[in-house]
Amino acid sequence: MERYVAFLRAVNLGGKTKVSMSELKAVFADMGFEEVLTILNSGNVLFSAEDADKNSIRSRIENRLCEEFGFEIPVYITELEALRNMLEHTPSWWNTDNKEYYHNLVFILSEDSPNEICDLIGVPSEGNEYVEVYGEAVFWSYDLSCYQKCNWWKKTATKGIAEKLTIRTGNTIKKICNAKGIGT
């Protein structure tokens, strides 16, 4: 049995896509997933599954969530160990104790590769933001004092790009990887 993480895109933002974490946990359990644990209130779910096909799992979850909540919720699936591996390979500038920078991990929901997404968004603003691809994700940090000048900060929320991504902060990723629960 494999341990997975599901990242739901854009839930509980602005009141339009409200999803109760207790209901979400119940839906995952009802689908036959085991050891279900939600982390924070932003659509992060740890679960165990026999199925080793991430695309099949994603499709099942997206279809069921649409049935349950009445709107489409794109989902990114990764193995918990793959996520932990990403944390072991962070760039030196990512998720440091420097509170002047905001640190994110970008996951790709579309068929685009992380490199294709980087090309689509463009070059990070020199000296203000940093971007590096590792595996299936993109490490991204930006200077909080000038975030509005940052190329990636502006473009990750634009039509044609936003729907291709789901983004989590470095602290959220650490909480997920260090969650104390069944099977973790």
N, CA and C of each residue as an Amber inpcrd file, in Angstrom:
protein
   552
   0.8520000  -1.1830000   0.0000000   0.0000000   0.0000000   0.0000000
   0.8930000   1.2400000   0.0000000   0.5990000   2.1480000  -0.9040000
   1.3840000   3.3760000  -1.0810000   0.7200000   4.5330000  -0.3370000
   1.5550000   5.4180000   0.1990000   1.0770000   6.6360000   0.8840000
   1.1550000   7.7910000  -0.1160000   0.0240000   8.4990000  -0.3010000
  -0.0770000   9.5790000  -1.2760000  -0.4640000  10.8910000  -0.6050000
  -0.2200000  11.9750000  -1.3420000  -0.6940000  13.2920000  -0.9510000
  -1.5140000  13.8300000  -2.1140000  -2.7070000  14.3350000  -1.8030000
  -3.5430000  15.0110000  -2.7920000  -3.5640000  16.4960000  -2.4530000
  -3.2370000  17.3190000  -3.4360000  -3.3340000  18.7750000  -3.2950000
  -4.5160000  19.2320000  -4.1330000  -5.5540000  19.7510000  -3.4920000
  -6.7170000  20.2590000  -4.1950000  -6.4650000  21.7130000  -4.5460000
  -6.7460000  22.0930000  -5.7790000  -6.4840000  23.4560000  -6.2330000
  -7.6260000  24.3940000  -5.8480000  -7.2530000  25.5130000  -5.2360000
  -8.1470000  26.6590000  -5.0150000  -9.3880000  26.3630000  -4.1760000
  -9.2850000  25.4910000  -3.1900000 -10.4200000  25.3200000  -2.2790000
 -10.2760000  26.2720000  -1.1010000 -11.4110000  26.6800000  -0.5790000
 -11.5070000  27.5680000   0.5810000 -10.8290000  28.9170000   0.3610000
 -10.9060000  29.4060000  -0.8690000 -10.4060000  30.7350000  -1.2010000
 -11.5870000  31.6250000  -1.5460000 -11.7650000  32.6970000  -0.8230000
 -12.8030000  33.6670000  -1.1480000 -14.2300000  33.1850000  -0.9610000
 -14.4440000  32.0770000  -0.3190000 -15.7880000  31.6020000  -0.0240000
 -16.5370000  30.9340000  -1.1690000 -15.9970000  30.9570000  -2.3780000
 -16.7030000  30.3800000  -3.5260000 -16.5230000  28.8710000  -3.6330000
 -15.4110000  28.3780000  -3.1670000 -15.0970000  26.9560000  -3.3040000
 -14.8770000  26.3380000  -1.9250000 -15.8850000  26.4630000  -1.0830000
 -15.8040000  25.9980000   0.3040000 -15.8740000  24.4770000   0.3690000
 -14.8980000  23.9030000   1.0370000 -14.8490000  22.4610000   1.2500000
 -14.4580000  22.2150000   2.6980000 -15.3360000  21.5820000   3.4360000
 -15.0500000  21.2250000   4.8250000 -14.0250000  20.0920000   4.8480000
 -12.9980000  20.2400000   5.6630000 -11.9650000  19.2030000   5.7160000
 -12.5180000  17.9070000   6.3090000 -13.4710000  17.9890000   7.2280000
 -14.0600000  16.7570000   7.7630000 -14.8890000  16.0460000   6.6900000
 -15.6110000  16.8160000   5.8670000 -16.3530000  16.2060000   4.7550000
 -15.3900000  15.6230000   3.7270000 -14.3220000  16.3540000   3.4500000
 -13.3220000  15.8830000   2.4890000 -12.7210000  14.5570000   2.9600000
 -12.3890000  14.4930000   4.2200000 -11.8280000  13.2670000   4.7910000
 -12.8210000  12.1100000   4.6480000 -14.0910000  12.3870000   4.9130000
 -15.1260000  11.3520000   4.8010000 -15.2840000  10.8690000   3.3580000
 -15.2010000  11.7850000   2.3900000 -15.3100000  11.4120000   0.9770000
 -14.1540000  10.4850000   0.5890000 -12.9440000  10.8340000   1.0000000
 -11.7910000   9.9830000   0.6970000 -11.9470000   8.6010000   1.3230000
 -12.4070000   8.5520000   2.5620000 -12.6070000   7.2630000   3.2290000
 -13.6940000   6.4580000   2.5200000 -14.7710000   7.1200000   2.1140000
 -15.8690000   6.4630000   1.4150000 -15.4250000   5.8990000   0.0630000
 -14.4060000   6.5120000  -0.5340000 -13.8790000   6.0270000  -1.8040000
 -12.9900000   4.7930000  -1.6220000 -12.7530000   4.3990000  -0.3810000
 -11.9560000   3.2150000  -0.1210000 -10.5020000   3.4960000   0.2160000
 -10.1310000   4.7700000   0.2710000  -8.7730000   5.1140000   0.6740000
  -8.6470000   4.9110000   2.1800000  -7.4570000   4.5820000   2.6180000
  -7.2300000   4.2890000   4.0340000  -6.3070000   5.3260000   4.6570000
  -6.2980000   5.3530000   5.9830000  -5.3990000   6.2210000   6.7500000
  -5.4730000   7.6740000   6.2640000  -6.6930000   8.1720000   6.0910000
  -6.9270000   9.5100000   5.5440000  -6.6980000  10.5660000   6.6170000
  -5.9410000  11.5750000   6.2500000  -5.6100000  12.6730000   7.1560000
  -5.5920000  13.9700000   6.3540000  -6.3370000  14.9820000   6.8070000
  -6.2710000  16.2830000   6.1430000  -5.3040000  17.1660000   6.9230000
  -4.5810000  18.0110000   6.1920000  -3.5910000  18.9050000   6.7910000
  -3.9890000  20.3340000   6.4410000  -4.1620000  21.1580000   7.4440000
  -4.5700000  22.5540000   7.3040000  -5.9500000  22.6250000   6.6430000
  -6.3740000  23.7990000   6.2410000  -7.7110000  23.9820000   5.6990000
  -7.6750000  24.3240000   4.2130000  -6.6130000  23.9120000   3.5370000
  -6.4420000  24.3340000   2.1540000  -6.4190000  23.1740000   1.1600000
  -7.0250000  22.0550000   1.5230000  -7.1370000  20.9550000   0.5820000
  -5.8930000  20.1200000   0.4200000  -5.3140000  19.7000000   1.5350000
  -4.1530000  18.8130000   1.5280000  -4.5820000  17.5160000   2.2150000
  -4.5080000  16.4020000   1.4920000  -4.9860000  15.1320000   2.0320000
  -3.9050000  14.0710000   1.9120000  -3.5710000  13.4590000   3.0320000
  -2.6980000  12.2770000   3.0500000  -3.5980000  11.0530000   3.0670000
  -3.2550000  10.0280000   2.2900000  -4.0710000   8.8240000   2.2780000
  -3.2490000   7.6590000   1.7530000  -3.7240000   6.4660000   2.0210000
  -3.0780000   5.2510000   1.5130000  -4.0000000   4.5960000   0.5000000
  -3.3790000   4.0020000  -0.5390000  -4.1610000   3.3440000  -1.5940000
  -3.3730000   2.1730000  -2.1490000  -4.0990000   1.1570000  -2.5640000
  -3.5050000  -0.0030000  -3.2240000  -3.1160000   0.3500000  -4.6550000
  -3.9320000   1.1740000  -5.3040000  -3.7360000   1.5560000  -6.7020000
  -2.4130000   2.3010000  -6.8620000  -1.6080000   1.8910000  -7.8360000
  -0.3150000   2.5470000  -8.0580000  -0.3540000   3.5060000  -9.2440000
  -1.5260000   3.7020000  -9.8450000  -1.6500000   4.5870000 -10.9920000
  -2.1590000   5.9500000 -10.5220000  -1.2440000   6.9290000 -10.4350000
  -1.6090000   8.2660000  -9.9400000  -2.6780000   8.9220000 -10.8060000
  -2.6320000   8.7050000 -12.1180000  -3.6430000   9.3070000 -12.9960000
  -5.0280000   8.7390000 -12.7370000  -5.0980000   7.4470000 -12.4970000
  -6.3690000   6.8020000 -12.1800000  -6.9050000   7.3180000 -10.8410000
  -6.0310000   7.4260000  -9.8580000  -6.4290000   7.9470000  -8.5410000
  -6.9310000   9.3820000  -8.6760000  -6.1870000  10.2050000  -9.3910000
  -6.5640000  11.6090000  -9.5810000  -7.9340000  11.7220000 -10.2400000
  -8.1340000  10.9650000 -11.2930000  -9.3920000  11.0110000 -12.0250000
 -10.5640000  10.6010000 -11.1350000 -10.3930000   9.5290000 -10.3830000
 -11.4420000   9.0730000  -9.4580000 -11.7740000  10.1480000  -8.4420000
 -10.7320000  10.7500000  -7.8720000 -10.9440000  11.7800000  -6.8430000
 -11.6320000  13.0070000  -7.4390000 -11.1500000  13.4910000  -8.5850000
 -11.7570000  14.6840000  -9.2000000 -13.2340000  14.4550000  -9.5210000
 -13.5610000  13.2800000 -10.0820000 -14.9540000  12.9790000 -10.4030000
 -15.8260000  12.9400000  -9.1640000 -15.3310000  12.3070000  -8.1330000
 -16.1130000  12.1850000  -6.8930000 -16.2740000  13.5360000  -6.1930000
 -15.2230000  14.3450000  -6.1800000 -15.3180000  15.6530000  -5.5390000
 -16.3320000  16.5460000  -6.2600000 -16.3730000  16.4650000  -7.5740000
 -17.3510000  17.2400000  -8.3410000 -18.7710000  16.7990000  -7.9750000
 -18.9830000  15.5010000  -7.8580000 -20.2930000  14.9690000  -7.4450000
 -20.6660000  15.4600000  -6.0530000 -19.7250000  15.3970000  -5.1410000
 -19.9960000  15.7270000  -3.7330000 -20.1620000  17.2190000  -3.4850000
 -19.3230000  18.0460000  -4.1120000 -19.2890000  19.4660000  -3.7770000
 -19.9150000  20.3660000  -4.8420000 -20.2200000  19.8140000  -6.0110000
 -20.9460000  20.5620000  -7.0190000 -20.1090000  21.4920000  -7.8850000
 -18.8140000  21.3700000  -7.8420000 -17.9310000  22.1500000  -8.7040000
 -16.6540000  21.3600000  -8.9330000 -15.9890000  21.6640000 -10.0530000
 -14.7560000  20.9510000 -10.3870000 -13.6160000  21.4010000  -9.4760000
 -12.8540000  20.4310000  -9.0000000 -11.6880000  20.6990000  -8.1620000
 -10.5090000  19.9380000  -8.7670000  -9.6110000  20.6360000  -9.4500000
  -8.4160000  19.9580000  -9.9550000  -7.5620000  19.4420000  -8.7920000
  -6.9830000  18.2730000  -8.9940000  -6.2140000  17.6230000  -7.9330000
  -4.8450000  17.2030000  -8.4780000  -3.8200000  17.4510000  -7.6790000
  -2.4750000  16.9690000  -7.9870000  -2.1670000  15.8430000  -7.0050000
  -1.6580000  14.7270000  -7.5050000  -1.3320000  13.5670000  -6.6680000
   0.1690000  13.2970000  -6.7360000   0.7640000  13.0610000  -5.5800000
   2.1530000  12.6160000  -5.5290000   2.3070000  11.6200000  -4.3820000
   3.3130000  10.8020000  -4.4930000   3.6240000   9.8920000  -3.3970000
   4.2510000  10.7110000  -2.2620000   3.9470000  10.3480000  -1.0340000
   4.5120000  11.0500000   0.1180000   6.0380000  10.9740000   0.0890000
   6.5780000   9.8290000  -0.2750000   8.0370000   9.6970000  -0.3320000
   8.6520000  10.5940000  -1.4000000   7.9640000  10.7710000  -2.5170000
   8.4590000  11.6750000  -3.5710000   8.4770000  13.1130000  -3.0550000
   7.4600000  13.4900000  -2.2810000   7.4210000  14.8310000  -1.6990000
   8.5610000  15.0110000  -0.6920000   8.7850000  14.0060000   0.1220000
   9.9050000  14.0670000   1.0750000  11.2400000  14.1580000   0.3320000
  11.3540000  13.4400000  -0.7790000  12.5650000  13.5060000  -1.5950000
  12.7920000  14.9230000  -2.1190000  11.7160000  15.5880000  -2.5310000
  11.8450000  16.9750000  -2.9960000  12.4380000  17.8520000  -1.8930000
  11.9580000  17.6620000  -0.6670000  12.4700000  18.4630000   0.4540000
  13.9470000  18.1980000   0.7280000  14.3970000  17.0100000   0.4000000
  15.8130000  16.6900000   0.5840000  16.6890000  17.3290000  -0.4890000
  16.0750000  17.8650000  -1.5340000  16.8200000  18.4500000  -2.6570000
  16.4550000  19.9130000  -2.8940000  16.1450000  20.6080000  -1.8290000
  15.7730000  22.0140000  -1.9750000  16.9900000  22.8620000  -2.3310000
  16.7800000  23.8930000  -3.1520000  17.8800000  24.8240000  -3.4210000
  18.2750000  25.5380000  -2.1280000  19.4870000  26.0190000  -2.0500000
  19.9790000  26.6570000  -0.8160000  19.1800000  27.9000000  -0.4390000
  18.5530000  28.5650000  -1.3900000  17.7970000  29.7920000  -1.1360000
  16.3520000  29.5330000  -0.7470000  15.8920000  28.2910000  -0.8250000
  14.4730000  27.9910000  -0.6090000  14.1720000  27.6130000   0.8280000
  13.0950000  28.1710000   1.3600000  12.5660000  27.8660000   2.6940000
  13.6090000  28.0330000   3.7960000  14.3760000  29.0870000   3.6850000
  15.3290000  29.4290000   4.7290000  14.5860000  30.1620000   5.8460000
  15.2760000  30.5150000   6.8740000  14.6740000  31.2690000   7.9860000
  14.5400000  32.7520000   7.6660000  14.9680000  33.1690000   6.4900000
  14.8790000  34.5650000   6.0790000  13.4040000  34.9290000   5.8450000
  12.8220000  35.6920000   6.7730000  11.4050000  36.0550000   6.7160000
  11.1090000  37.1090000   5.6550000  12.1240000  37.6180000   4.9930000
  11.9140000  38.5950000   3.9250000  11.5130000  37.9160000   2.6190000
  11.6080000  36.5900000   2.5800000  11.2500000  35.8400000   1.3800000
  10.0940000  34.8960000   1.6590000   9.2520000  34.7240000   0.6450000
   8.1260000  33.8100000   0.6990000   8.4830000  32.6200000  -0.1790000
   8.3390000  31.4250000   0.3570000   8.7980000  30.2150000  -0.3200000
   7.6210000  29.3280000  -0.7070000   7.6070000  28.8810000  -1.9570000
   6.5260000  28.0640000  -2.4870000   7.0670000  26.8500000  -3.2290000
   6.2000000  25.8520000  -3.3300000   6.4620000  24.7120000  -4.1980000
   5.2880000  24.6530000  -5.1730000   5.5900000  24.7050000  -6.4540000
   4.5820000  24.7600000  -7.5070000   4.4270000  23.3710000  -8.1240000
   3.1830000  22.8720000  -8.1560000   2.8790000  21.5840000  -8.7640000
   2.0710000  21.8240000 -10.0310000   2.3450000  21.0470000 -11.0680000
   1.7420000  21.2460000 -12.3730000   0.5210000  20.3360000 -12.5340000
  -0.6300000  20.9420000 -12.8030000  -1.8710000  20.1970000 -12.9820000
  -2.1300000  19.8120000 -14.4360000  -1.4900000  20.5030000 -15.3570000
  -1.7020000  20.2580000 -16.7850000  -0.7160000  19.2020000 -17.2910000
  -0.7880000  18.9380000 -18.5620000   0.1440000  18.0010000 -19.1900000
   1.5110000  18.6380000 -19.4420000   1.6360000  19.9450000 -19.1720000
   2.9080000  20.6320000 -19.3590000   3.9450000  20.1120000 -18.3700000
   5.1850000  20.0890000 -18.7880000   6.2690000  19.7290000 -17.8730000
   6.6090000  20.9580000 -17.0290000   7.2790000  20.7640000 -15.8970000
   7.7180000  21.9310000 -15.1230000   8.5620000  22.9040000 -15.9490000
   9.4100000  22.3770000 -16.8340000  10.2240000  23.2590000 -17.6790000
   9.3660000  24.0520000 -18.6590000   8.3260000  23.4250000 -19.1930000
   7.4180000  24.1390000 -20.0930000   6.6680000  25.2460000 -19.3470000
   6.2850000  24.9860000 -18.1100000   5.6130000  26.0090000 -17.2980000
   6.5770000  27.1620000 -17.0300000   7.8190000  26.8380000 -16.7170000
   8.8210000  27.8970000 -16.5070000   8.9800000  28.7570000 -17.7550000
   9.0040000  28.1280000 -18.9130000   9.1090000  28.8710000 -20.1640000
   7.8770000  29.7410000 -20.3850000   6.7000000  29.2190000 -20.0470000
   5.4510000  29.9510000 -20.2220000   5.3950000  31.1860000 -19.3120000
   5.8090000  31.0310000 -18.0710000   5.7790000  32.1430000 -17.1210000
   6.8990000  33.1340000 -17.4180000   8.0480000  32.6230000 -17.7660000
   9.1670000  33.4910000 -18.1070000  10.2270000  33.5360000 -17.0260000
  11.2230000  34.3180000 -17.2900000  12.3840000  34.4320000 -16.4110000
  11.9800000  35.1020000 -15.0980000  12.4380000  34.5750000 -13.9660000
  12.1640000  35.2480000 -12.6940000  12.8560000  36.6100000 -12.6330000
  12.2720000  37.5220000 -11.8940000  12.8460000  38.8590000 -11.7350000
  14.1730000  38.7590000 -11.0000000  15.2260000  39.1940000 -11.6610000
  16.5780000  39.0550000 -11.1280000  16.7200000  39.7380000  -9.7680000
  17.2310000  38.9770000  -8.8000000  17.4760000  39.4980000  -7.4610000
  16.2500000  39.5360000  -6.5630000  15.0450000  39.3860000  -7.1540000
  13.8210000  39.4520000  -6.3600000  13.1120000  38.1120000  -6.2210000
  13.3710000  37.2230000  -7.1450000  12.7380000  35.9100000  -7.0610000
  13.6510000  34.8540000  -7.6780000  13.4450000  33.6190000  -7.2050000
  14.2960000  32.5110000  -7.6130000  13.4120000  31.3300000  -7.9810000
  13.7920000  30.6140000  -9.0180000  13.0250000  29.4810000  -9.5200000
  13.9880000  28.3600000  -9.8730000  13.6280000  27.1470000  -9.4880000
  14.4140000  25.9650000  -9.8650000  13.5050000  24.7540000  -9.9420000
  13.6320000  24.0000000 -11.0250000  12.8550000  22.7760000 -11.2260000
  13.5580000  21.6260000 -10.5260000  12.7610000  20.8070000  -9.8390000
  13.2620000  19.5420000  -9.3200000  12.1510000  18.5060000  -9.5170000
  12.4180000  17.4940000 -10.2950000  11.4230000  16.4490000 -10.5320000
  10.1550000  17.0090000 -11.1320000   9.0370000  16.7540000 -10.4730000
   7.7250000  17.1590000 -10.9610000   7.2980000  18.5360000 -10.4740000
   8.1330000  19.2260000  -9.7350000   7.7280000  20.4910000  -9.1170000
   8.7350000  21.5960000  -9.3880000   8.3240000  22.8090000  -9.0150000
   9.1770000  23.9780000  -9.1860000   9.3010000  24.6820000  -7.8380000
  10.5280000  24.8220000  -7.3680000  10.7870000  25.6300000  -6.1800000
  10.7580000  27.0890000  -6.6050000  10.0800000  27.9260000  -5.8030000
   9.9470000  29.3460000  -6.1450000   9.9450000  30.1700000  -4.8610000
  10.8130000  31.1490000  -4.8020000  10.8600000  32.0880000  -3.6720000
  10.8760000  33.5010000  -4.2190000  10.2670000  34.4230000  -3.4550000
  10.3070000  35.8230000  -3.8750000  10.4100000  36.7460000  -2.6720000
  10.9780000  37.9030000  -2.9140000  11.1940000  38.9400000  -1.9020000
   9.8490000  39.5980000  -1.5940000   9.4130000  39.5070000  -0.3450000
   8.1230000  40.0620000   0.0510000   8.0420000  41.5730000  -0.1290000
   9.1610000  42.2650000   0.0040000   9.1420000  43.7260000  -0.0660000
   8.8860000  44.2490000  -1.4770000   9.0730000  43.4130000  -2.4730000
   8.8520000  43.8760000  -3.8540000   8.1200000  42.8250000  -4.6860000
   7.2260000  42.0710000  -4.0290000   6.5370000  40.9830000  -4.7230000
   5.7640000  41.4380000  -5.9520000   5.2210000  42.6460000  -5.9460000
   4.4390000  43.1160000  -7.0890000   5.3000000  43.3600000  -8.3320000
   6.5970000  43.4400000  -8.1370000   7.5200000  43.5990000  -9.2580000
   8.0130000  42.2510000  -9.7870000   7.6510000  41.1960000  -9.0960000
   8.1420000  39.8690000  -9.4590000   7.3290000  39.2870000 -10.6110000
   8.0180000  38.8420000 -11.6480000   7.3870000  38.2780000 -12.8310000
   6.5070000  37.0850000 -12.4820000   7.0270000  36.1390000 -11.7310000
   6.2690000  34.9340000 -11.4070000   5.0570000  35.2560000 -10.5480000
   5.2030000  36.1720000  -9.5980000   4.0810000  36.5070000  -8.7230000
   2.9080000  37.0260000  -9.5510000   3.1830000  37.8590000 -10.5320000
   2.1200000  38.4130000 -11.3760000   1.5090000  37.3370000 -12.2730000
   2.3400000  36.5070000 -12.8590000   1.8620000  35.5940000 -13.8990000
   1.2330000  34.3080000 -13.3850000   1.5780000  33.8480000 -12.1870000
   1.0100000  32.5840000 -11.7100000  -0.4930000  32.6720000 -11.4740000
  -1.0220000  33.8780000 -11.3620000  -2.4620000  34.0510000 -11.1420000
  -3.2070000  34.4560000 -12.4110000  -2.5320000  34.5120000 -13.5450000
  -3.1960000  34.9510000 -14.7720000  -3.8910000  33.7920000 -15.4830000
  -4.9450000  34.1520000 -16.2310000  -5.6750000  33.1590000 -17.0160000
  -4.7170000  32.5080000 -18.0130000  -4.8370000  31.2210000 -18.1490000
  -3.9510000  30.4760000 -19.0320000  -2.7780000  29.8610000 -18.2960000
  -2.5030000  30.3700000 -17.1080000  -1.4300000  29.8060000 -16.2900000
  -1.9850000  29.2860000 -14.9630000  -2.7970000  30.0820000 -14.2890000
  -3.2940000  29.7370000 -12.9450000  -3.9370000  28.3570000 -12.8910000
  -4.7380000  28.0300000 -13.8940000  -5.4440000  26.7480000 -13.8680000
  -4.5180000  25.5510000 -14.1180000  -3.2710000  25.8170000 -14.4880000
  -2.2970000  24.7540000 -14.7230000  -1.5010000  24.4040000 -13.4660000
  -1.7140000  25.1640000 -12.3720000  -0.8670000  25.0510000 -11.1890000
  -1.6680000  24.8860000  -9.9070000  -1.0460000  24.3020000  -8.9270000
  -1.4700000  24.4390000  -7.5430000  -0.1950000  24.6810000  -6.7500000
  -0.2600000  25.6160000  -5.8300000   0.9390000  26.0920000  -5.1380000
   0.7730000  25.9070000  -3.6330000   1.8340000  25.4380000  -2.9780000
   1.8410000  25.3080000  -1.5230000   3.0770000  26.0020000  -0.9740000
   2.9450000  26.5630000   0.2120000   4.0940000  27.2140000   0.8430000
   5.0660000  26.1650000   1.3600000   6.2860000  26.5990000   1.5660000
   7.3000000  25.7180000   2.1310000   6.8840000  25.1690000   3.4890000
   6.2690000  26.0170000   4.3200000   5.8280000  25.5630000   5.6410000
   4.7380000  24.5000000   5.5340000   3.8240000  24.6570000   4.5870000
   2.7770000  23.6500000   4.3830000   3.3930000  22.3260000   3.9570000
   4.3370000  22.3630000   3.0420000   4.9980000  21.1380000   2.5830000
   5.6870000  20.4440000   3.7590000   6.3770000  21.2120000   4.5940000
   7.0340000  20.6210000   5.7670000   6.0160000  19.9780000   6.7030000
   4.8790000  20.6440000   6.9350000   3.8480000  20.0760000   7.8220000
   3.3080000  18.7720000   7.2670000   3.1030000  18.7270000   5.9730000
   2.5940000  17.5030000   5.3530000   3.6160000  16.3720000   5.4960000
   4.8530000  16.6610000   5.1970000   5.9060000  15.6310000   5.2590000
   6.1710000  15.1480000   6.6820000   5.8980000  15.9870000   7.6580000
   6.1490000  15.6360000   9.0510000   4.8960000  15.3000000   9.8280000
   3.7770000  15.1420000   9.1340000   2.4980000  14.8810000   9.8070000
   2.5790000  13.6120000  10.6310000   2.0370000  13.7180000  11.7970000
   1.9560000  12.5500000  12.6840000   0.5820000  11.9300000  12.5290000
   0.5620000  10.7920000  11.9440000  -0.7190000  10.1060000  11.7170000
  -0.4600000   8.6820000  11.3360000  -1.5110000   7.9660000  11.1250000
  -1.4200000   6.5620000  10.7470000  -0.6270000   6.4410000   9.4540000
   0.3630000   5.6170000   9.4200000   1.0970000   5.3370000   8.1990000
   2.0900000   6.4030000   7.7680000   2.2560000   7.4640000   8.5670000
   3.2010000   8.5000000   8.1480000   4.4950000   8.3720000   8.8980000
